[in-house]
């Protein structure tokens, strides 16, 4: 169990209003943690506003409370004014201040501000920072926080936290999964989370366009360094042809990662021409966080990423490969 910071517990108990936010392009852990914490706070008699830069991705709209997420920054400003100082900001699952997004500076001007996160390399950018590197997911930390405060989870919060933990551990596959992770999952099931129903919503709701896009993405597979490095890519034109969006590429990187010989999988994603997002996934004892950090990114030992600008996907691949090859040869990745 990750022991919550005592100051965080004090602030959560003392304040009556909370603005909750997470990183842009939120994943299951970010959204599940956000919505679960809002439910927990409101069950404590407090008011919580969840803010996102963009609407909840379609694949996560089944999460209880997803409709409450606010995308209008003016609503956040009104909420803060109405709180008259009785307020705190909580940033969830966000490894650095840049990932809070375009309203980050304004949001972080709300004090006291708190970070709850499990990413390696998080420098701690708020007034109070609870960063538990050994936790498998931020959702696991939210469960630990609720336990420390003696708050009973609703079935809705349990569902959100189960999705948070399940997605961030690769359905309990990744190395960060611990005995505590399974204990938390068991408690969430006892609190109302249905593993089969949630897995069905997460993994059996793909569109035909997503399958067509997957076929095109897998056709881009390149192998390097004795088939220990796999690279796939998706372009904007591929998404346009298949009538899909960036939401549809979730979990694609798991396919090259699953190749027996592969130690590191790389997914290059063209957001716009010249704007390339990079996902790095390793397995076992491999650590790709240092490579991501070299390119001003970050993340976990086995799951990291970065963004590159003013470059083509070929150029990004070529920039990454020397670091990946050197790492594979030195057994650092």
C-alpha positions as CSV (number, residue, x, y, z in Angstrom):
1,X,0.0,0.0,0.0
2,X,1.2,3.5,-0.9
3,X,0.9,5.6,2.2
4,X,-0.8,8.9,1.3
5,X,1.0,12.1,2.2
6,X,-0.4,13.4,5.5
7,X,-0.7,16.9,4.1
8,X,-2.8,15.7,1.2
9,X,-5.1,14.0,3.7
10,X,-5.4,17.2,5.7
11,X,-6.2,19.3,2.7
12,X,-8.7,16.8,1.4
13,X,-10.4,16.8,4.8
14,X,-10.3,20.6,5.3
15,X,-11.3,22.0,1.9
16,X,-14.9,22.0,0.6
17,X,-14.3,22.6,-3.1
18,X,-11.9,20.8,-5.5
19,X,-10.9,21.3,-9.1
20,X,-9.6,17.9,-10.5
21,X,-7.6,17.7,-13.7
22,X,-5.2,15.3,-15.4
23,X,-3.0,15.1,-18.5
24,X,-4.1,15.9,-22.0
25,X,-5.1,12.9,-24.2
26,X,-6.1,11.1,-21.0
27,X,-6.0,7.3,-20.8
28,X,-8.0,4.9,-18.7
29,X,-5.9,5.5,-15.5
30,X,-6.2,9.3,-15.8
31,X,-10.0,9.2,-16.4
32,X,-10.8,6.5,-14.0
33,X,-8.8,8.2,-11.2
34,X,-10.4,11.6,-12.0
35,X,-14.0,10.3,-11.9
36,X,-13.5,8.1,-8.9
37,X,-11.9,10.8,-6.9
38,X,-14.7,13.2,-7.7
39,X,-17.2,10.5,-6.6
40,X,-15.3,10.0,-3.3
41,X,-15.1,13.7,-2.6
42,X,-18.8,14.2,-3.2
43,X,-19.7,11.3,-1.0
44,X,-17.7,13.1,1.7
45,X,-20.0,16.1,1.3
46,X,-17.6,18.2,-0.9
47,X,-18.0,19.7,-4.3
48,X,-15.7,18.6,-7.2
49,X,-15.3,19.8,-10.7
50,X,-13.6,17.6,-13.2
51,X,-11.8,19.5,-16.0
52,X,-10.5,18.1,-19.3
53,X,-9.2,19.9,-22.4
54,X,-11.4,17.8,-24.7
55,X,-14.4,15.6,-24.3
56,X,-14.0,12.1,-22.8
57,X,-12.8,9.7,-25.5
58,X,-15.6,7.6,-26.9
59,X,-14.1,4.3,-25.7
60,X,-14.3,5.6,-22.1
61,X,-17.7,7.2,-22.1
62,X,-19.1,4.1,-20.4
63,X,-17.3,5.1,-17.2
64,X,-19.8,6.2,-14.5
65,X,-19.8,9.9,-14.2
66,X,-18.0,10.5,-17.6
67,X,-20.7,13.1,-18.5
68,X,-19.7,15.3,-15.6
69,X,-16.3,16.2,-17.1
70,X,-16.2,19.9,-17.9
71,X,-14.4,21.2,-21.0
72,X,-15.3,24.9,-20.6
73,X,-12.5,26.7,-18.7
74,X,-14.9,29.5,-17.9
75,X,-16.9,27.1,-15.8
76,X,-13.8,26.3,-13.9
77,X,-13.1,30.0,-13.3
78,X,-16.7,30.4,-12.0
79,X,-16.3,27.4,-9.7
80,X,-13.1,28.8,-8.3
81,X,-14.6,32.3,-7.7
82,X,-17.7,30.8,-6.0
83,X,-15.5,28.8,-3.6
84,X,-14.2,32.0,-2.1
85,X,-10.9,30.5,-1.1
86,X,-12.2,27.2,0.2
87,X,-10.7,25.3,-2.7
88,X,-7.8,23.1,-3.8
89,X,-6.5,21.8,-7.1
90,X,-5.7,18.1,-7.5
91,X,-3.7,17.0,-10.6
92,X,-3.9,13.3,-11.2
93,X,-1.7,10.9,-13.2
94,X,0.4,13.7,-14.7
95,X,4.2,13.3,-14.8
96,X,5.1,17.0,-15.3
97,X,3.5,20.4,-15.5
98,X,3.7,20.6,-19.3
99,X,1.3,17.7,-19.6
100,X,-1.5,19.6,-17.7
101,X,-2.1,21.2,-21.0
102,X,-2.8,24.6,-22.5
103,X,-4.6,25.9,-19.3
104,X,-1.9,24.4,-17.1
105,X,-0.4,27.7,-15.9
106,X,-3.9,29.0,-15.0
107,X,-5.0,25.9,-13.2
108,X,-1.7,25.6,-11.3
109,X,-2.3,29.2,-10.0
110,X,-5.0,27.7,-7.8
111,X,-3.6,27.0,-4.3
112,X,-3.2,24.8,-2.5
113,X,-2.3,22.5,-5.4
114,X,-1.7,18.8,-5.1
115,X,-0.2,16.1,-7.3
116,X,-1.2,12.4,-7.0
117,X,0.9,10.4,-9.5
118,X,3.0,7.3,-10.0
119,X,5.3,8.3,-12.9
120,X,9.0,7.9,-12.5
121,X,10.8,11.3,-13.1
122,X,7.9,13.4,-11.8
123,X,9.7,16.4,-10.3
124,X,6.7,17.4,-8.1
125,X,5.3,20.6,-9.5
126,X,2.6,21.4,-7.0
127,X,2.4,22.7,-3.4
128,X,2.0,19.2,-2.1
129,X,3.2,16.1,-4.1
130,X,2.4,12.5,-3.5
131,X,4.3,10.5,-6.0
132,X,4.4,6.7,-5.4
133,X,6.7,5.1,-8.0
134,X,5.9,1.6,-6.8
135,X,2.2,1.9,-7.4
136,X,0.9,0.1,-10.5
137,X,-1.5,3.0,-11.3
138,X,-2.8,6.3,-10.0
139,X,-6.1,4.5,-9.6
140,X,-4.4,2.2,-7.0
141,X,-3.2,5.4,-5.1
142,X,-6.8,6.8,-5.1
143,X,-8.0,3.5,-3.6
144,X,-5.2,3.8,-0.9
145,X,-6.2,7.4,-0.2
146,X,-9.9,6.4,0.3
147,X,-8.7,3.6,2.6
148,X,-6.5,6.0,4.6
149,X,-9.5,8.4,5.1
150,X,-11.9,5.6,6.0
151,X,-14.2,6.4,3.0
152,X,-16.4,3.6,1.6
153,X,-16.3,3.3,-2.1
154,X,-19.5,3.5,-4.2
155,X,-20.0,0.9,-6.9
156,X,-19.4,3.7,-9.4
157,X,-16.1,4.7,-7.9
158,X,-15.1,1.0,-7.8
159,X,-15.8,0.6,-11.5
160,X,-13.7,3.7,-12.4
161,X,-10.8,2.5,-10.3
162,X,-10.9,-1.0,-11.7
163,X,-10.7,0.4,-15.2
164,X,-7.9,2.7,-14.2
165,X,-5.8,-0.2,-12.8
166,X,-6.7,-2.7,-15.4
167,X,-5.7,-0.4,-18.3
168,X,-2.5,0.9,-16.8
169,X,-1.3,-2.6,-15.9
170,X,-2.1,-4.0,-19.4
171,X,-4.8,-6.2,-17.8
172,X,-2.4,-7.0,-14.9
173,X,0.4,-8.0,-17.3
174,X,3.0,-5.3,-16.6
175,X,5.9,-5.6,-14.2
176,X,4.5,-2.9,-11.8
177,X,1.6,-5.3,-11.0
178,X,2.1,-6.3,-7.4
179,X,0.2,-8.5,-4.8
180,X,-1.2,-5.2,-3.5
181,X,-2.6,-4.5,-7.0
182,X,-4.5,-7.8,-6.9
183,X,-5.7,-7.1,-3.4
184,X,-7.0,-3.7,-4.5
185,X,-8.7,-5.3,-7.5
186,X,-10.4,-7.8,-5.3
187,X,-11.7,-5.1,-3.0
188,X,-13.0,-3.2,-6.0
189,X,-14.9,-6.2,-7.2
190,X,-16.3,-6.6,-3.7
191,X,-17.4,-2.9,-3.9
192,X,-19.3,-3.5,-7.1
193,X,-16.9,-3.6,-10.1
194,X,-17.7,-6.4,-12.6
195,X,-14.5,-7.5,-14.3
196,X,-16.2,-9.4,-17.1
197,X,-18.6,-6.5,-17.9
198,X,-15.8,-3.9,-17.8
199,X,-13.5,-6.0,-19.9
200,X,-16.2,-6.4,-22.5
201,X,-16.7,-2.6,-22.6
202,X,-13.0,-2.0,-22.8
203,X,-11.9,-4.6,-25.4
204,X,-15.0,-5.8,-27.3
205,X,-16.4,-2.5,-28.6
206,X,-14.2,-1.8,-31.6
207,X,-15.5,-0.3,-34.9
208,X,-14.9,-1.8,-38.3
209,X,-12.8,1.2,-39.1
210,X,-10.5,0.4,-36.2
211,X,-9.8,-3.1,-37.5
212,X,-9.1,-1.7,-41.0
213,X,-6.7,0.9,-39.4
214,X,-5.0,-1.9,-37.4
215,X,-4.4,-3.8,-40.7
216,X,-2.7,-0.8,-42.2
217,X,-0.6,-0.1,-39.1
218,X,0.6,-3.6,-38.8
219,X,1.7,-3.4,-42.5
220,X,4.2,-0.7,-41.5
221,X,6.0,-3.0,-39.1
222,X,9.8,-2.7,-39.2
223,X,12.3,-4.8,-37.3
224,X,15.8,-3.8,-36.2
225,X,18.7,-5.1,-34.2
226,X,18.1,-8.9,-34.6
227,X,14.4,-8.4,-34.3
228,X,14.7,-7.0,-30.8
229,X,13.3,-3.6,-31.8
230,X,9.9,-3.3,-33.5
231,X,8.6,0.0,-35.0
232,X,5.1,0.7,-36.3
233,X,3.4,3.9,-37.4
234,X,0.2,5.6,-38.1
235,X,-0.3,8.6,-40.4
236,X,-3.1,11.1,-40.6
237,X,-3.9,9.9,-44.1
238,X,-4.3,6.3,-42.7
239,X,-6.8,7.6,-40.2
240,X,-8.6,9.6,-42.9
241,X,-8.9,6.5,-45.2
242,X,-10.4,4.4,-42.4
243,X,-12.6,7.1,-40.9
244,X,-10.9,6.7,-37.6
245,X,-9.4,9.0,-35.0
246,X,-6.5,8.9,-32.5
247,X,-8.8,7.2,-30.0
248,X,-8.9,4.2,-32.3
249,X,-5.2,3.4,-31.9
250,X,-5.4,2.6,-28.2
251,X,-3.5,-0.7,-27.5
252,X,-2.1,-1.1,-31.0
253,X,1.5,-1.0,-29.6
254,X,0.8,-4.2,-27.8
255,X,0.9,-6.2,-31.0
256,X,4.6,-5.6,-31.9
257,X,5.4,-5.8,-28.2
258,X,4.0,-9.3,-28.1
259,X,6.5,-10.6,-30.7
260,X,8.7,-13.1,-28.9
261,X,12.1,-11.6,-29.8
262,X,11.1,-8.0,-29.3
263,X,12.4,-6.2,-26.3
264,X,11.2,-2.7,-27.2
265,X,8.2,-1.6,-29.4
266,X,8.0,1.8,-30.8
267,X,4.8,3.4,-32.1
268,X,5.1,6.6,-34.2
269,X,1.9,8.6,-34.5
270,X,1.5,11.6,-36.8
271,X,-0.8,14.0,-35.0
272,X,-0.3,16.6,-37.7
273,X,2.4,17.0,-40.4
274,X,5.6,17.6,-38.5
275,X,4.1,16.8,-35.1
276,X,4.9,13.2,-34.1
277,X,4.0,11.5,-30.9
278,X,6.1,8.5,-29.8
279,X,5.1,5.6,-27.6
280,X,7.8,3.3,-26.3
281,X,6.9,-0.1,-24.7
282,X,9.4,-2.5,-23.3
283,X,9.1,-5.8,-21.4
284,X,10.7,-7.5,-18.5
285,X,13.6,-5.6,-17.1
286,X,13.9,-3.2,-20.0
287,X,13.8,0.5,-19.2
288,X,12.8,3.0,-21.9
289,X,12.2,6.0,-19.6
290,X,15.7,7.3,-20.0
291,X,15.4,7.3,-23.8
292,X,12.1,9.2,-23.6
293,X,13.7,11.7,-21.2
294,X,16.5,12.3,-23.7
295,X,13.8,13.6,-26.0
296,X,12.1,15.7,-23.3
297,X,9.5,13.0,-22.6
298,X,9.0,10.6,-19.7
299,X,6.9,7.9,-18.2
300,X,7.6,4.5,-16.6
301,X,10.3,1.9,-16.9
302,X,8.4,-0.2,-19.4
303,X,6.0,2.5,-20.8
304,X,7.2,5.9,-21.8
305,X,6.8,8.5,-24.5
306,X,7.8,11.8,-26.0
307,X,6.7,14.3,-28.7
308,X,8.9,15.6,-31.6
309,X,8.2,18.6,-33.8
310,X,9.2,19.7,-37.3
311,X,10.1,16.1,-38.3
312,X,8.8,13.3,-40.4
313,X,8.2,9.9,-39.0
314,X,11.3,8.6,-40.8
315,X,13.4,11.3,-39.2
316,X,11.9,10.5,-35.8
317,X,12.6,6.8,-36.2
318,X,16.2,7.5,-37.3
319,X,16.7,9.8,-34.3
320,X,15.5,7.1,-31.9
321,X,17.2,4.1,-33.3
322,X,20.8,4.8,-32.2
323,X,19.6,5.2,-28.6
324,X,17.4,2.0,-28.8
325,X,20.2,-0.1,-30.4
326,X,22.8,1.1,-27.9
327,X,20.4,0.3,-25.1
328,X,19.6,-3.2,-26.4
329,X,23.3,-3.9,-26.8
330,X,24.1,-2.7,-23.4
331,X,21.1,-4.5,-21.9
332,X,19.8,-1.2,-20.5
333,X,16.7,-1.5,-22.7
